[in-house]
Amino acid sequence: MQIRVLGLSVLGVLMCCPIAAANPNEAEAAIGTVLDTFHRAASEADGKLYFSLFTGDAVFIGTDITERWSIDQFKAFAAPYFSKGQGWTYVPGKRHVAILPGGVVAQFDEILSNESYGTCRGTGVLILTPAGWRISMYHLTIPIPNELARDVVGRIKEFKGDTTVSETDGP
């Protein structure tokens, strides 16, 4: 039995790609460079560079429940902004990277700073491809301190009418 992850057969990735990261420290540095370039490209509204850092089947999950986009959907969302030279700036801070067994998949979490949204968190998955590390999934969140969570949930409930998950939530 093969396990499918992000549209890829794990067995297929591990067997077909002799590109596994040889040195975890080098892999972590390369991933850091990809993520730093990703944030810089967004800030500079460089759509070509920004989207080149994703896999073709990537998913971007934003802060709103409706924001789960395929990479093509996300490109369509971002195009009007990038075409006007408008990007978004998230300044990375502390970052954790873990190279998974086999050396071709990595997961990360990072703390980000944004002028409008304050402290945010990005999490995701990268896959080592022949072109280098590419983002397969990115998830942006606004961490809510536990002390404020009930109040925020209450405000969301007021805004939406309830807080239960329904078929209408999300894309």
C-alpha beads as a LAMMPS data file, in Angstrom:
LAMMPS data file: protein, C-alpha beads

171 atoms
170 bonds

1 atom types
1 bond types

-500.0 500.0 xlo xhi
-500.0 500.0 ylo yhi
-500.0 500.0 zlo zhi

Masses

1 110.0

Atoms # bond

1 1 1 0.000 0.000 0.000
2 1 1 1.319 3.440 -0.919
3 1 1 0.494 6.566 1.027
4 1 1 -0.408 9.628 -1.025
5 1 1 0.751 12.975 0.296
6 1 1 -0.015 16.225 -1.509
7 1 1 -0.773 14.317 -4.703
8 1 1 2.539 12.476 -4.620
9 1 1 3.261 8.897 -3.785
10 1 1 5.712 8.982 -0.885
11 1 1 7.264 5.763 -2.156
12 1 1 7.575 7.343 -5.604
13 1 1 9.246 10.465 -4.254
14 1 1 11.698 8.520 -2.137
15 1 1 12.561 6.058 -4.908
16 1 1 12.640 8.308 -7.961
17 1 1 14.528 11.256 -6.612
18 1 1 18.168 10.623 -5.785
19 1 1 18.356 14.299 -4.873
20 1 1 17.830 13.772 -1.160
21 1 1 19.544 16.385 0.935
22 1 1 22.938 15.010 1.908
23 1 1 23.610 17.488 4.702
24 1 1 20.710 18.569 6.954
25 1 1 22.447 21.863 7.812
26 1 1 22.852 22.710 4.124
27 1 1 19.247 21.709 3.470
28 1 1 18.014 23.887 6.330
29 1 1 20.037 26.839 5.013
30 1 1 18.658 26.300 1.495
31 1 1 15.099 26.166 2.868
32 1 1 15.730 29.371 4.811
33 1 1 16.894 31.027 1.593
34 1 1 13.752 29.865 -0.244
35 1 1 11.473 31.201 2.506
36 1 1 13.378 34.494 2.791
37 1 1 13.213 34.899 -1.006
38 1 1 9.491 34.059 -0.903
39 1 1 8.824 36.846 1.612
40 1 1 11.061 39.330 -0.202
41 1 1 9.380 38.605 -3.566
42 1 1 5.935 39.173 -2.007
43 1 1 7.093 42.459 -0.496
44 1 1 8.517 43.586 -3.853
45 1 1 5.411 42.378 -5.759
46 1 1 7.639 40.117 -7.867
47 1 1 4.991 37.603 -8.869
48 1 1 7.238 35.696 -11.245
49 1 1 9.822 34.980 -8.550
50 1 1 7.210 34.482 -5.832
51 1 1 5.237 31.828 -7.702
52 1 1 8.377 30.098 -8.994
53 1 1 9.021 29.043 -5.394
54 1 1 5.874 26.876 -5.256
55 1 1 5.336 23.380 -6.605
56 1 1 2.776 23.108 -9.399
57 1 1 0.260 21.456 -7.068
58 1 1 0.872 23.757 -4.095
59 1 1 -1.817 25.010 -1.755
60 1 1 -1.880 28.400 -0.009
61 1 1 -4.059 28.715 3.087
62 1 1 -4.705 32.253 4.284
63 1 1 -6.059 33.644 7.531
64 1 1 -9.736 33.627 6.515
65 1 1 -11.717 30.367 6.557
66 1 1 -12.458 30.847 2.837
67 1 1 -8.792 31.155 1.872
68 1 1 -7.702 27.725 0.691
69 1 1 -6.305 28.199 -2.766
70 1 1 -4.634 26.012 -5.345
71 1 1 -1.572 27.756 -6.663
72 1 1 -3.472 28.789 -9.804
73 1 1 -6.281 30.279 -7.696
74 1 1 -3.743 32.096 -5.549
75 1 1 -1.998 33.478 -8.644
76 1 1 -5.350 34.823 -9.857
77 1 1 -5.940 36.428 -6.450
78 1 1 -2.470 38.010 -6.314
79 1 1 -2.204 39.113 -9.970
80 1 1 -4.140 42.405 -9.603
81 1 1 -1.996 43.399 -6.624
82 1 1 1.347 42.393 -8.105
83 1 1 0.525 44.005 -11.470
84 1 1 0.107 47.360 -9.650
85 1 1 3.371 46.873 -7.754
86 1 1 1.481 46.136 -4.516
87 1 1 2.742 43.262 -2.455
88 1 1 2.579 42.308 1.168
89 1 1 5.378 42.420 3.683
90 1 1 5.869 39.763 6.317
91 1 1 9.225 39.986 8.047
92 1 1 10.427 36.569 9.220
93 1 1 11.707 36.122 12.733
94 1 1 12.222 32.843 14.560
95 1 1 11.973 29.812 12.278
96 1 1 12.048 26.057 12.880
97 1 1 12.781 23.628 10.041
98 1 1 12.654 19.839 10.164
99 1 1 13.920 17.670 7.319
100 1 1 11.824 14.504 7.327
101 1 1 13.321 11.027 6.902
102 1 1 14.438 10.501 3.319
103 1 1 15.663 14.096 3.014
104 1 1 13.212 15.245 0.306
105 1 1 10.394 16.687 2.427
106 1 1 10.654 19.394 5.070
107 1 1 8.211 21.075 7.385
108 1 1 8.609 24.474 8.952
109 1 1 7.014 27.065 11.163
110 1 1 8.046 30.683 11.404
111 1 1 7.037 33.785 13.304
112 1 1 6.356 36.774 11.065
113 1 1 5.792 40.469 11.628
114 1 1 3.321 42.440 9.504
115 1 1 2.388 46.101 9.843
116 1 1 -1.372 45.468 9.557
117 1 1 -1.731 42.055 11.202
118 1 1 1.029 42.229 13.798
119 1 1 2.619 38.938 14.797
120 1 1 1.670 36.079 12.483
121 1 1 2.747 32.501 11.988
122 1 1 3.551 30.750 8.752
123 1 1 3.690 26.978 8.573
124 1 1 4.205 24.704 5.648
125 1 1 5.827 21.941 3.701
126 1 1 8.622 22.050 1.144
127 1 1 9.633 19.336 -1.289
128 1 1 13.095 18.908 -2.752
129 1 1 12.714 18.950 -6.537
130 1 1 15.322 18.860 -9.295
131 1 1 15.029 22.680 -9.288
132 1 1 15.662 22.839 -5.525
133 1 1 13.375 23.197 -2.522
134 1 1 9.857 24.355 -3.427
135 1 1 6.888 25.238 -1.236
136 1 1 4.139 22.641 -1.475
137 1 1 1.894 24.134 1.197
138 1 1 1.957 27.447 3.029
139 1 1 -0.441 28.348 5.835
140 1 1 -0.598 31.856 7.290
141 1 1 -2.260 32.336 10.678
142 1 1 -2.752 35.065 13.227
143 1 1 -1.919 33.479 16.590
144 1 1 -4.414 34.400 19.289
145 1 1 -3.190 34.454 22.881
146 1 1 -5.098 31.903 24.956
147 1 1 -6.241 34.682 27.295
148 1 1 -8.067 36.353 24.356
149 1 1 -9.319 33.244 22.554
150 1 1 -12.804 33.099 24.123
151 1 1 -13.396 36.770 23.383
152 1 1 -12.242 36.349 19.774
153 1 1 -14.399 33.239 19.323
154 1 1 -17.341 35.203 20.736
155 1 1 -16.737 38.038 18.285
156 1 1 -16.532 35.586 15.380
157 1 1 -19.755 33.981 16.565
158 1 1 -21.419 37.403 16.630
159 1 1 -20.064 38.221 13.185
160 1 1 -21.062 34.920 11.573
161 1 1 -24.048 34.060 13.718
162 1 1 -22.350 30.919 15.081
163 1 1 -18.979 29.177 15.289
164 1 1 -19.863 25.735 14.023
165 1 1 -18.117 24.449 10.944
166 1 1 -20.459 23.999 8.033
167 1 1 -20.262 23.061 4.394
168 1 1 -20.338 26.775 3.548
169 1 1 -17.110 27.454 5.451
170 1 1 -14.010 27.426 3.318
171 1 1 -13.672 27.328 -0.429

Bonds

1 1 1 2
2 1 2 3
3 1 3 4
4 1 4 5
5 1 5 6
6 1 6 7
7 1 7 8
8 1 8 9
9 1 9 10
10 1 10 11
11 1 11 12
12 1 12 13
13 1 13 14
14 1 14 15
15 1 15 16
16 1 16 17
17 1 17 18
18 1 18 19
19 1 19 20
20 1 20 21
21 1 21 22
22 1 22 23
23 1 23 24
24 1 24 25
25 1 25 26
26 1 26 27
27 1 27 28
28 1 28 29
29 1 29 30
30 1 30 31
31 1 31 32
32 1 32 33
33 1 33 34
34 1 34 35
35 1 35 36
36 1 36 37
37 1 37 38
38 1 38 39
39 1 39 40
40 1 40 41
41 1 41 42
42 1 42 43
43 1 43 44
44 1 44 45
45 1 45 46
46 1 46 47
47 1 47 48
48 1 48 49
49 1 49 50
50 1 50 51
51 1 51 52
52 1 52 53
53 1 53 54
54 1 54 55
55 1 55 56
56 1 56 57
57 1 57 58
58 1 58 59
59 1 59 60
60 1 60 61
61 1 61 62
62 1 62 63
63 1 63 64
64 1 64 65
65 1 65 66
66 1 66 67
67 1 67 68
68 1 68 69
69 1 69 70
70 1 70 71
71 1 71 72
72 1 72 73
73 1 73 74
74 1 74 75
75 1 75 76
76 1 76 77
77 1 77 78
78 1 78 79
79 1 79 80
80 1 80 81
81 1 81 82
82 1 82 83
83 1 83 84
84 1 84 85
85 1 85 86
86 1 86 87
87 1 87 88
88 1 88 89
89 1 89 90
90 1 90 91
91 1 91 92
92 1 92 93
93 1 93 94
94 1 94 95
95 1 95 96
96 1 96 97
97 1 97 98
98 1 98 99
99 1 99 100
100 1 100 101
101 1 101 102
102 1 102 103
103 1 103 104
104 1 104 105
105 1 105 106
106 1 106 107
107 1 107 108
108 1 108 109
109 1 109 110
110 1 110 111
111 1 111 112
112 1 112 113
113 1 113 114
114 1 114 115
115 1 115 116
116 1 116 117
117 1 117 118
118 1 118 119
119 1 119 120
120 1 120 121
121 1 121 122
122 1 122 123
123 1 123 124
124 1 124 125
125 1 125 126
126 1 126 127
127 1 127 128
128 1 128 129
129 1 129 130
130 1 130 131
131 1 131 132
132 1 132 133
133 1 133 134
134 1 134 135
135 1 135 136
136 1 136 137
137 1 137 138
138 1 138 139
139 1 139 140
140 1 140 141
141 1 141 142
142 1 142 143
143 1 143 144
144 1 144 145
145 1 145 146
146 1 146 147
147 1 147 148
148 1 148 149
149 1 149 150
150 1 150 151
151 1 151 152
152 1 152 153
153 1 153 154
154 1 154 155
155 1 155 156
156 1 156 157
157 1 157 158
158 1 158 159
159 1 159 160
160 1 160 161
161 1 161 162
162 1 162 163
163 1 163 164
164 1 164 165
165 1 165 166
166 1 166 167
167 1 167 168
168 1 168 169
169 1 169 170
170 1 170 171
